[in-house]
């Protein structure tokens, strides 16, 4: 048998729950803080008000505090769920055994749904602060949402967000895992038979793969993101002052969403297409693709780095314990 033949058993074991939790929290914090300005520009480009009226290039860190509060727990929830479910769906002993791609799709979809329960309220606050829909500090914005729309207002767009994220993750993570496996097999094939086979990719390679898979998925799912942003920015009609997006919709400017339409996904999607065409559906595609490509590199690269460091420390502790008890 050729020593260069790759084997699934040569891959790194799944990270522990604690490792996934800490590495995921680190990854979420790192990506949102480092790339927040691009996210702001993307949100403003997709706003029904238009880029300039939504704030243009001013205050690109507006809403950062709400993101920081939700990014770490949201990402931690995603990775603990994702890494826990992958073995369940791919193990031969499991009652439901799926192909690797299907396993990654289903695991990522369920993990994204769980993470959105935490992430959506922070995105609602962030989007309104970024686009200038709600002014003031984060506490004031949250209070205004609760007063006008109730607790449900903080989860406005939850279904749309999940509908956007599931197609995104179904593209990104199977592609990410497949490219990682191919690169790992190449590394193992080029390793001498006398050398221990590597079980992981270097962090920089994982970051490059994360960047490509994220950017590819981002470009394809931009229309879903446009609709999600429009829904999140739309405050309840009749409960907002004249300066807000919802009140401006009574005047029905070009590109806005008419009253009664902006609360649902499909009508909003169709309205954007009819009034703005494909350009409207793909508005912000360039900053979104750049942002998520960079975000994929930082997010997945940071996660892999965290896992590598934590698992290395865990192995070192076990080795020291073994030597001490020998």
Protein Blocks (a to p, Z undefined) as FASTA:
>chain_A
ZZklccfklpccdddfklmmmmmmmmmmmmmmmmmmmmmmmmmmmpmnbjklnnpjgokl
goklmmmmmmmmmmmmmmmmmmmmmmmmmpmkbmbdcdfklmmmmmmmmmmmmmmmmmmm
mmmmmmmmmnomagcjfklmmmmmmmmnojmlmmgoklmmmmmmmmmmmmmmmmmmmmmm
mmmmmmmmmpcfkbccdfbdcfklmmmmmmmmmmmmmmmmmmmmmmmmmmmmpccehiac
fkbmklmmmnopghiacehklmcfklmmmmmmmmnojmlmmgoklmmmmmmmmmmmmmmm
mmmmmmmmmmmmmmmmmmmmmmmmZZ
